[in-house]
Structure formats: structure tokens, C-alpha cells
Amino acid sequence: MKIAVNTRLLLTGRMDGIARFADETLRILTTQHPEHQFYFYFDRKYDEQFIYNSNVHPVVIYPQARHPFLFLAWFEASLPLHFTRTKPDIFLSPDGFLSLNTNVKSVAVIHDLNFEHFPEDIPFFMRKYYSQMFPRFTRKAARIATVSEYSKSDIINTYHVNPSKIDVVYNGAGSIFKVLQPIDQQQTRNNFSQGSEYFFFIGTLHPRKNLVNLFKAFDLFKHTDRKGIKLVLAGARMWWTEEIKLAYEGMKYRDEVIFTGRVTDEELALLMASALALTYVSYFEGFGIPILEAFHCDTPVITSNVTSMPEVAGNAAILTNPFSAPSIADAMLKIASDSNFRQELIIKGREQRTKFSWEQTADKLWGCIEKAAR
């Protein structure tokens, strides 16, 4: 087969959850299926690290698609035009965006529908594009892949999609996430948290990540903390809203909060493996890859009791009410004060992590592609 792939999110140093999914699964698929040809469509100059094998053929088409108007130009004009030349059998889109202006069978990976439930968190034009186009994408797709049973149910209920059309392909965690020796953990703390223990958050600083309640919870926790524990946040301030800004500036203990900005993959793995716990208390996630990454690092997890997060965490994390700062603060206190309980979570995390891997993800995604081809 000739398989066209939307790879516009594969950008060095800017790999979020969806890009991570694309990178990990495409690396495996192109290796496992050398008999097929993969055409990777980029919207700018690409990095050679993403040309995984000799059966990958990179194509750059314009314009750079980073705005709804440019999405339309790229997906509905440039992409179909090039398809008339390459004549692919399948179009795979890891971010769920499809071209409505082509007859090529399409597989959409729709990670979540957060924009349907919290539209106020999305800029106006992006919100309009998502709300108008994604229902059409679900009808256009020959098959849909999604990353949790929660998201599958959400897509079915929101867009009235036939359940038999959707395959669940859970995420995995990269091999870079592993347990560190105590001496390396302390060196990481020396480099990033002034030598102190810390709770850790990773992700784009976006309203959906619930930073407002995380800041409030950390302030509550610090009232009883005598160990000098910090809160370290790694991620770009792409969505630093006025509400987040006011919550941070209103903190009594904001001097104990450390922003690293965007970090490299290597730095992220060190930070995760050296944390007292991951505090990942979003109010909406399609999966939540950092939960798995923490399990691989023997780092306890505090996460939310809503959407997909209980599905991913199982019984290996403290599940909190993300809309209650005291609930999150209580979980922090439990982690900081009870070393035996913390060790119990680590042991449960080791078991839970065995249920997920990028190899399993790639296998299930390939099954989805084969169903679409048939």
C-alpha cells in the first residue's frame, strides 16, 4: 500500500502528546511494514530524525498550517492536489484532521473532544473550526482510532458514531522514562529545584490543565509543610490566561513555585524520575501520557477522578476531585507524610504500566488501518 500520513506536528523540540503519539507509532509501523510505502506530509522543513526508514518519503507542502484558515488551505487544497500525484491507498491523520476534498480512505486518530466540553478554553477561530469540522471528519473517516475507552464513548455520544467504526489504541511511554539512582535524583533537584523535593507538573500551561486549582492546592499544602517542598512546572506558557495569572499572583507561597519552561526529553525524564510525585490534575484528558511516564519512573501519581484518567491510572494513583483544591492538597499531604503509602503506590504503578506500550499502540493502529483498507 501507499500510505499518506499527516506529519505536520512532528517538530523538533515541540512534541506534545499528539506529536509523541505520531512519532512513536510511525517509527514502529514503518519498521514493521517495509513492504508498504509511507508518504509523510509536512507543512515546513522537516528534521531528518523523522524519516525513520527507507520506505518513508517526505513531502513538504504549503502553507504552514497553524491557523484555521490555513488548515483549510492545507487540508482542502494542497493535500488533495498532491494526492492526485501520489495516489495513496490510505490517509492516516494522527491529529484527527482530515481532508473532505478527497476520496482517499481516511483513518482519523481523535484523541479527545475537550473543545466540545470546554469551548471557552479555545481561541475563537480555532473553536469554530473544531466544532464545525470534527463532526464532518467523523463521518468522512473510514475508521476512527482513539486513545481510551472514555474518548470512544465520548465520540459515540457526541457525534452519534457507530461504535464498530472506532478502535481504542492506548498510548504508551518512551524508554527514556526509567528509575534513577538517588544520587542522580539529588543532582536533578540541585539543578532544577534548589536541592529540594518537589511535586511535578508537565504540560502546556493551558486552562484545561487546571493550574488554578493546582496553585490553590499547593498553597493549602504549604501551610503544614516543614520540608521546604517545591512545585515545579515544566511547559510553555502558550495559554497563560488572566485567571491563571491571578491565581499564581495571589499565592502566599508563589516563591516556592518553579517554572522551567519547555524542557528537552532528557530533562523531562530526569525531572519525572526525581519528583516526590506527579501532580496531573487536569479536568479533561483523552488519555494522560505523563501518568504512564511517571509509573515507569517509580514516581507516585496524583491525578483526577474524571474523564480518562482513572482508566489509565487504575488503582495505582491517588484520584482527586480536580474542581476541589482541598482534595488535591490532601493528596499532596498524604504523599509527603506517609512514605509507606508512597511505596505502595510505586509498586502498584509498576503493575499498571505493563498494560500499556507503544508497541501495543502501533499494533492496534495497524489493525485499524487494515480495516479501513478492506
ABEGO torsion letter per residue (X at the ends): XBBBBBAAABBBGABBAAAAAAAAAAAAAAAABAABBBBBBBABBBBAAABABAABBBBBBOBBBABAAAAAAAAAAAAAAAAAAAGBABBBBAAGBBBAABABBBBBBBABAAAAABAAABBAAAAAAAAAAAAAAAAABABBBBABAAAAAAAAAAAGBBAAABBBBBBBBBAABBBBBAAAAAAAAAAAAGGBBBBBBBEBBBAAAGAAAAAAAAAAAAAABAAGBBBBBBEBBAABBAAAAAAAAABAAAAABBBAEBBBAAAAAAAAAABABBBBABABBAAGAAAAAAAAAGBBBBBBABEAAAAAAEAABBBBBAABAAAAAAAAAAAAABAAAAAAAAAAAAAAAAABBAAAAAAAAAAAAAAAAX
